[in-house]
């Protein structure tokens, strides 16, 4: 039991971390947000399905099938993923990183339904290649904690804080303990509590599709701000309702005080975390809508402070339009010219050193 649960957690962790990365690297700038949101909506769909499956099999309790089948049924979805993932290509950025440039061009062409020698594809490939060459200068995992021109630590902190807020916003409290809260805190009967928990999971799934259809139109920042405000309001209402119901249910003052303190500890952390997320997004998270991954690299390189990234992202011209049309050719950007000049300069220095070694002029050449 322990090893099976552990293996399931590891596999789920691999999928959760790998799928958004692969999807982002294979998506066009005007569709990336929507496709990543679909992946998130399917996760909530799994949560919804698990609620109703657990509810249905709860009637078989105390038979062990009540918990064995819901756990074992995960294998079905794993087999579906295994069957279809074999047909998916590697991402163009990974192919460039591994030196498979021809294959990367073919994948880029297939993703855009254009020939691999099309100028649009070639410009996209050149931007990816230049970025990959820059990233190859990094020193591995430890480079995530450095503040060089690429501002890796800055990006790492933004990603970490965003994921942290997502986990402590209160969604896990509701997702995993909804039935317990309804039964123990509000005082509903077990059957009604399980039905409401499953209904909450269904609403969770349906609501997630709102972002799928609005993420590109409204942008990431407005949805994050709206989500933070909405979660804060929800946690406040849950705390107030739960406190009132328990206070009425318990006649003694000591029990009433105990339940109030208990509920405050459960919900206050989520309220404060959501309230903190709002200003964090407003001041520190740049808008990424209609931006390619390479554009975001360029924006971070132009940043010299955590307080200027939002302003720089707003001022930076977009290379792609709202329908994916090319607005600015990468080969015409100052960034590309600087990288080309730097590469030529480095090549010249290496050639000069090789010539000195051949003539015995390089220090240590004769050793």
MOWO-V821819 format. One record per pair of residues at least 4 apart in sequence whose C-alpha atoms are under 7 Angstrom apart, sorted by the first residue. I is the first residue (numbers start at 1). J is the second residue. If there is no record, write none. Layout:
I:J  I:J
This chain:
1:5  2:6  3:7  4:8  5:9  6:10  7:11  8:12  9:13  10:14  11:15  12:16  13:17  14:18  15:19  17:21  18:22  19:23  20:24  20:36  21:25  22:26  22:91  23:27  23:36  24:32  25:91  25:93  26:91  27:31  27:32  28:32  28:324  29:290  29:291  29:292  29:324  30:216  30:290  30:322  30:323  30:324  31:35  32:36  33:37  33:215  33:216  34:38  34:212  34:213  34:215  34:216  35:39  36:40  37:41  37:211  37:212  38:42  38:212  39:43  40:44  41:45  41:205  41:208  41:209  42:46  43:47  44:48  44:204  44:205  45:49  45:205  46:50  47:51  47:201  48:52  48:198  48:201  48:202  48:205  49:53  50:54  51:55  51:198  51:201  52:56  52:198  53:57  53:70  54:58  54:70  55:194  57:66  58:66  60:66  61:66  64:68  65:69  67:71  68:72  69:73  74:78  75:79  76:80  77:81  78:82  79:83  80:84  81:85  82:86  90:94  90:95  91:95  92:96  92:104  92:107  92:108  93:97  93:128  94:98  95:99  95:100  95:101  95:103  95:104  96:100  96:101  96:104  96:129  97:132  100:104  101:105  102:106  103:107  104:108  105:109  105:116  105:125  106:110  106:116  107:111  108:112  108:121  109:113  109:114  109:115  109:116  109:121  110:114  114:118  116:121  117:121  117:122  118:122  119:123  120:124  121:125  122:126  123:127  123:329  123:330  123:331  124:128  125:129  126:130  127:131  127:294  127:330  128:132  128:294  129:133  130:134  131:135  131:294  132:136  138:143  139:143  143:152  144:152  144:153  144:156  145:152  145:153  146:151  146:152  146:153  147:151  147:152  147:153  149:301  150:300  150:301  151:155  151:300  151:301  152:156  153:157  154:158  155:159  156:160  157:161  158:162  159:163  160:164  161:165  162:166  163:167  164:168  165:169  165:273  165:277  167:171  167:172  168:270  168:273  169:270  169:273  169:274  170:174  170:270  171:175  172:176  173:177  174:178  177:181  178:182  178:197  179:183  179:193  179:194  179:197  180:184  181:185  181:186  182:186  182:187  182:188  182:193  183:187  183:188  183:189  183:190  183:193  185:242  185:246  186:242  186:245  186:246  188:192  188:193  189:193  190:194  191:195  192:196  193:197  194:198  195:199  196:200  197:201  198:202  199:203  200:204  201:205  202:206  203:207  204:208  209:213  210:214  211:215  214:218  215:219  215:220  216:289  218:222  219:223  219:287  219:289  220:224  220:287  220:288  220:289  221:225  221:281  221:287  222:226  223:227  224:228  225:229  225:278  225:281  226:230  227:231  228:232  228:274  228:275  228:277  228:278  229:233  229:274  230:234  231:235  231:274  232:236  232:271  232:274  232:275  233:237  234:238  235:239  235:267  235:270  235:271  236:240  236:271  237:241  238:242  239:243  239:263  239:264  239:267  240:244  241:245  242:246  243:247  243:260  243:263  244:248  245:249  246:250  246:259  247:256  250:255  250:256  252:256  253:257  254:258  255:259  256:260  257:261  258:262  259:263  260:264  261:265  262:266  263:267  264:268  265:269  267:271  268:272  269:273  270:274  271:275  272:276  273:277  274:278  276:280  277:281  278:282  279:283  280:284  281:285  283:307  283:310  284:306  284:307  284:309  284:310  285:310  286:309  286:310  286:313  287:313  290:320  290:321  290:322  291:295  291:296  291:318  292:296  293:297  294:298  295:299  296:300  297:301  298:302  299:303  299:312  299:313  300:309  303:308  303:309  305:309  308:312  309:313  310:314  311:315  312:316  319:326  319:327  319:328  320:324  320:325  320:326  320:327  321:325  321:326  321:327  329:333  330:336  331:336  333:337  334:338  335:339  336:340  337:341  338:342  339:343  340:344  341:345  342:346  343:347  344:348  345:349  346:350  347:351  348:352  349:353  350:354  351:355  352:356  353:357  354:358  355:359  356:360  356:361  356:362  357:361  357:362  357:365  360:365  360:366  361:365
